[in-house]
Amino acid sequence: MNKTIIININGIIFHIEEDAYEILKNYVTDVKRHFMNSADSLEITTDIENRIAEMFSEILVKDNKQVIIEQDVQFVIEQMGRVEDFDNIYEDDPKSAAGSYTYSNTGERKLFRDPDNHLIGGVCSGIASYFGIEAIWVRLAFVILAFFGATGVLLYIILWLVVPRAITRADRMAMNGQKINLQGFKNNLEEELSAVRGHLNNLHQEATPFVYKLRDFISEFFSHLGQFFNGAGKLLIKTLGLILLLGFFALAIVLVVGLVAFVGFGAAHDGNPFNFNIIESAYANKIYVSAFITAFIPVLTLILVTIAAIFNTRHIGRSAGTTLLVIWLCSLGVFIYYAAKVARNFRSSGEFSQVINLKPASGNVYYLKLNEAKYLSHDDSLRLNVAGNFVHMTIKDDGDDNDLEPRNVSINIERSDISQAVLIENFRAQGFDEEDALLNARNTKYIFTQQDSVLKFDNKLRRLNDNIWHDENVELTLKLPLNAKVIIDQELEDKIDMNGVNVGYCKGLDKHDNATSATYIMTDDGLQCKIDTVVTAKTPAQIDSTRRVDSLRVVTRLQQQLDSARKAGSIKK
Amino acid sequence: MIIENTQTQMRKGILEYCILSIIAKGETYASDIIAELKKAQLLVVEGTLYPLLTRLKNNGLLTYNWVESTSGPPRKYYVLADEGRIVLEQLDQTWRELEFAVQTAIGNRKKGDKPGDATNNETSAS
């Protein structure tokens, strides 16, 4: 009992036994391959298939049976002749006629991805095979292209998606431009079958939608990526690792220096470089050290892991790792505890304001200036003996020492509803509750002075007892009557937030770039830059006349020089 | 290798001439041609014939008609084209010349008294 298959040869139906079918299938495949490069391949193979069908029909009629068996197929093949026998007579190529069946490299090349000689996806290698050059040049070209806006990378991925992989032996031979004739294939059944299956697979792949293609691509991509990192990528990884290692070392050094700076100077109040000290000195060192450890241990771990990865040494021991982890967790806990304690001091905010009535200025003109006098506490004045040593002198604030303190003064200039000028001082600070915040805000001092029409503003809000910073700030609102003329110093804008008043810009509009101040007028819409209408620019006519005079002068002088030279010459003669 | 090559070249040369001659008798089916060639022991396998027929047809020496068959697919019956007839006449001429040349050569050898010639021929043949 044998299984039979129904086949269709050019419209004629036959029942054929399975093993007979395999032989026939191989034979037909051989024949098709043999005539593949011929222009008339379709016609020739159709003729042959038709003849085979006819012979089968004759056999079936003659033997009065219904199924083609192996012997019948063998008989037909014998009649038709094996592919090897075809060549001897038909081929024009004298080499083939002489019976030499070496692979000739004259066959048409096809573009495939090379699965045997690949670095990533075999694209470069395939292209190299197509053009018959070394793969290294194609790879080099792709690497160079990759530097031009990643063109190479994009191109590579597209080619990877589009160009098929050389799966079957026929594909590989076509890739290398070897002529695909039967002698190129071993004639054993198994291999031919696998080739047929490969073609079926290919057919399946062609039919699969893009999504599946993409999925195949991605899985292939990652498997190749793994191989890449194991092989050629190792050098790249090591170089990257070394760069990373250097970076980590630099970070570790920065951390150590930072710790020394904070513990050495930060906690001590004398000569504190950070004027806004937010941490109480009682636990300042704890917070610095815990912060340092919290940051340092991960860096240390990264350094150790990188070293282990680069030099293939053993990883950190389990016990050492556990110890580091425990220390890190402890220091993190300590840091969070104290950080929360510090943050608590900023939980709520307090605010109060006071109004200062300004004396009316003569001519409704106000000069806004920076207070240059240095603020001295009572102790300071005693120590320096200001009353004795600096009589009728002003100790100036050079403004250098407190650069790290955040700006805490801002000025708004608005129109006053009444005819009198008013300054509203709005003090604000943070604290752990509202009362504390209010106390912190009250515990400040802002210096503002008025001398007739000159209003002097200090650039800082002082803390009375210089302890911890609580985000103290003061917002000044200067309310000026309508049509008041305001002259603002450039210096004031440099040191204090003016909320939209741009002195430099106004000076530029007024064409007084070198002036130290700019003039504004209070209008209904608020402060407006006042531009002087009196411009002392020369008219073109004036410029021309002066030029003419100048040139006349030059001509006369030249004439005189010429004359004197001539005189000297005649004397010599 | 040399002997095979020579034999192949010889066969190849006369095969097309023979095919044209067979078809010249009238409408011929491929298997009939094969039968005749086999009888003449010129060709052993059918597979070789089809490419040859296709080539001759493409060169305009042959045409074919489709004829319905009782057993199997329709058959191609080949006929000689006008050009094929001219070519065949030329080949007839060439063949007579060749026959004469070969006969003369063979006749000379068979009649030849010089032993040196015979040895030379034998060595070249082997």
HADDOCK unambig.tbl for C-alpha pairs under 7 A between the chains (distance, minus, plus):
assign (segid A and resid 12 and name CA) (segid B and resid 72 and name CA) 6.80 0.50 0.50
assign (segid A and resid 12 and name CA) (segid B and resid 73 and name CA) 6.92 0.50 0.50
assign (segid A and resid 44 and name CA) (segid B and resid 50 and name CA) 5.87 0.50 0.50
assign (segid A and resid 44 and name CA) (segid B and resid 51 and name CA) 5.81 0.50 0.50
assign (segid A and resid 44 and name CA) (segid B and resid 54 and name CA) 6.84 0.50 0.50
assign (segid A and resid 47 and name CA) (segid B and resid 50 and name CA) 6.78 0.50 0.50
assign (segid A and resid 48 and name CA) (segid B and resid 47 and name CA) 6.87 0.50 0.50
assign (segid A and resid 50 and name CA) (segid B and resid 73 and name CA) 6.36 0.50 0.50
assign (segid A and resid 53 and name CA) (segid B and resid 72 and name CA) 6.34 0.50 0.50
assign (segid A and resid 54 and name CA) (segid B and resid 71 and name CA) 6.43 0.50 0.50
assign (segid A and resid 54 and name CA) (segid B and resid 72 and name CA) 4.82 0.50 0.50
assign (segid A and resid 54 and name CA) (segid B and resid 73 and name CA) 6.60 0.50 0.50
assign (segid A and resid 57 and name CA) (segid B and resid 71 and name CA) 5.90 0.50 0.50
assign (segid A and resid 57 and name CA) (segid B and resid 72 and name CA) 5.94 0.50 0.50
assign (segid A and resid 58 and name CA) (segid B and resid 71 and name CA) 6.65 0.50 0.50
assign (segid A and resid 79 and name CA) (segid B and resid 45 and name CA) 5.48 0.50 0.50
assign (segid A and resid 79 and name CA) (segid B and resid 46 and name CA) 6.07 0.50 0.50
assign (segid A and resid 80 and name CA) (segid B and resid 45 and name CA) 4.98 0.50 0.50
assign (segid A and resid 80 and name CA) (segid B and resid 46 and name CA) 4.33 0.50 0.50
assign (segid A and resid 80 and name CA) (segid B and resid 47 and name CA) 4.65 0.50 0.50
assign (segid A and resid 81 and name CA) (segid B and resid 45 and name CA) 4.49 0.50 0.50
assign (segid A and resid 81 and name CA) (segid B and resid 46 and name CA) 6.23 0.50 0.50
assign (segid A and resid 81 and name CA) (segid B and resid 47 and name CA) 5.54 0.50 0.50
assign (segid A and resid 86 and name CA) (segid B and resid 47 and name CA) 6.29 0.50 0.50
assign (segid A and resid 86 and name CA) (segid B and resid 48 and name CA) 4.96 0.50 0.50
assign (segid A and resid 88 and name CA) (segid B and resid 8 and name CA) 6.61 0.50 0.50
assign (segid A and resid 89 and name CA) (segid B and resid 8 and name CA) 6.23 0.50 0.50
assign (segid A and resid 89 and name CA) (segid B and resid 12 and name CA) 5.77 0.50 0.50
assign (segid A and resid 90 and name CA) (segid B and resid 48 and name CA) 6.49 0.50 0.50
assign (segid A and resid 90 and name CA) (segid B and resid 52 and name CA) 6.92 0.50 0.50
assign (segid A and resid 97 and name CA) (segid B and resid 5 and name CA) 6.78 0.50 0.50
assign (segid A and resid 98 and name CA) (segid B and resid 1 and name CA) 6.92 0.50 0.50
assign (segid A and resid 98 and name CA) (segid B and resid 5 and name CA) 5.16 0.50 0.50
